[in-house]
Amino acid sequence: MSADLSDLLPTFLLGFSSLFPLINPICTAFIIQPYFSSIDDATRRRDVLRIVVICFVMGLVALHLGSFVLKLMGVSIPATQTAGGIVIAILGFNLLNSSAASGADVVSGSRVENSIFYPLSFPLTLGPGGISTLIALGAHVHGDAGNWLSPKLTAIALSLLVVLVIAYFCFFNASRLVRKLGPNGSQVVNRMMSFLVFCIGIQMTFTGVMALIKAAT
């Protein structure tokens, strides 16, 4: 048993250390906060839980089936990163120039309902970077174990769950922190986070393009 744990702990830590900076619960909480600023705690708790569940299901699919689906469709991971980076960059640019980012507009409850999957779950919480990482981790574990239900796959899934649980608490409490910052402080934070999303998209696109160029040469 101790031998199994000593083998699984590094796999769990690998998954956690790879996924935490990509999902980045603290920064993402400030990015999506404008969507929750006008709803009560019970609705916010329900919507945040839905985001976490959706991201966990997407993560499990990417972990177990991602590499197979990409091979079947003839799509490489760098191509996924490039396309996803473009989507995130456009989303960040739109957030940067939206009235919600300046605090001049409050997102309605119906709009939050329509935004649970896109963009709140994908790509703001679990984006192309996280999905590509899960696909790569899944391929690595499949190569080692050759078992769809191997303990190592379970360890990576558990690491994703832990990161998303942290994200749950960060998302739920972000509005309270922003209220303490006041209108001017929340406007500064929202603008900075929107610009960060734009930069992440540009960086992801650049990384994907460079990988495509390297693969082609």
N, C-alpha and C positions, 0 to 999 in steps of 0.2 A: 504493500500500500504506500509506504513512504517513497519507494522507488518510482511509483506511478506519479505521486504528487511532485516529486523532484523533477520529473520529466514534463509535467503539465504546467507547472508554475512559470517556467520561462516562456512557454507558448502563450499563456495568459498575459504575461507582462509585455510580450512582443505585440500582441493585439492591442492592449490598452495604450501602450506608448505610441503606437502607430495611429490609432484612431482618435485619441483625445485631442491632439493639436489640430487635427483636420475638422472634427466636429466643433471643437472649441466652444464648450457650452457657455462660458462667461461672455465672450464677445458676441456670440450668436444671440444670446438673450437680449442684449441691447439692440441688436439689429431688428429683431422681430417685435420688440416691445410696442412700437406704435400700433400694431394690429390688436393689442390687448388693452390699450389704455382706456377704452370706453366700456368695457364689460365688467361684470361683477366677478367676485372670487370664485363662485361655484362654476360659472360658465368658463372662466379662464382655466380652472383646474381640469374641467372636462376636455377642453380643446387642447390643452398642453398634453394631457394623457393620450389623446388621439394622435397627436404628432409623434409622440414617443413610440406608440404601438406601430404606426405606419412605418416609421424609420427602422424599427426592429425587424418587421416583416421584410422590408426591402433589403435590409442587411443580410438576413438569413438566405433570401433568394440569391443575392449576389455571392454570398459565401459558398453556397452549395451548387448553384447552377450557372453562375456568371461566366466562368471561363468556357463552359460548354456552349452557352448561348452565343457568346462572341465568336467562337470558332465556327458555329453553325451559320452565323450571319456573315462571316468573313470580315469582322470588325476587330481591329486591334485595340489594346488598352491605350496606346498613345492617341489614337483617333478619338477614343471616348473622352480622354482628358482634354483634347483640343476642342471638341464640340461642346463639352460641358463648360470649359473655361469661357467660351464665347457667350454661352447662355448666362453664366454668372456675371460676366462683365456687363452685359446689356442690362441685367437685373439691377446691378449696383448703380449703373448710370441712371436708370429710371428712378431708383430710390433716392439718389443724390439730388435729382431735380424735381422730386415730387413735393407737394405741399405737406404730406404727412411727415416727411423728414424734417421739415422746418417747424413742425408743431402747429401749423396753421389749419390742419384738417385732422379730424378724428375719424378713424376707420370704423365703419358701422359694423354691427354684429353680423348682418347678412353677408357682408364682404369678407369678414373673418371666416365665416362658415364656408364660403366658396374658395378660400385660400389655404385651407388646411393641408391639402396635398401639395399644390403648387401655389406659391413658392415656399410656404413655411416648412413643410416636410422635405421636399426636394425642390430646389437644391440648397436652401439656406441651412438646414440642419444636417441632413446626410446628402452631400453633394457628389459630384463626379469623382472628387479626390478620395472621399471615404469609400465609395463604391468600388473604385479601381483598386484601392488598397485591400478591401475585402476579397475581391476577385483574385488578386495576387496571393494573398494569404491562404485562400481556399485552394488554389492550385498547388501551392507549396506543401500544404498539409496533405492533400490528396496524393501528391507524389511520394510523400514519406510513408503514409499509412495505407493508401489505397482503399479506404473504407469511408463511405458516405456518412456514417454515424460514429466516426472515430472519436475517442476522448479529446484529441487535439482540436478537432473542429468544435466540439462542445466548449473547450476552453476559450477559443476565439469568440464564439457566440456569447459566452458569459462576459468577456471583456467588453464587447459591444453593449450588452445590457447594462453593465456598470456605468459606462460613459453616458448612456441615455438616461439612466436614473439621475445622475448628476445634472444632466441637461434639464430634466424635469423640474428639479428644485430651482435651478437658475432661471428658467423661463417663467416659472410661477411667481417668483419674487422680484423680477426685474422691474415691474411697474412700480412697486413700492419704493425701490431705490431711486428711480427716475423722478417720482413725485417729490422726494426729498431734495433732489437737485434743483427743482423749480423749472419754470418754462425755459429760461435762458440756458440753464445747464443741460436740460434734456435736448434742446435744439442742437447744442454743440456735440453732445454724445451721438445723437442720431446722424448728424452730418458726417462725423468722423467714422462711424461704423459703416455708413453707406459708401464712403470713399474706400474703406478697407475692403468691402465686398468687391468693388470695382477692381482694386489692385489685385486681389486674390484671383479674380477671373482672368486678368491680363497675365499674371504669373503662370497660371495653370495652362492657358493657351500657349504661352511661350514654351513651357516645359514639354507639352504635347507635340508642338511643331518641331522642336529640336530632336525629340525622340524619333519622330517620323523621318526627319532628314537623316539621322544617324542610321536608322534601319534601312534606308534606301541606298546608302552609300556603301 
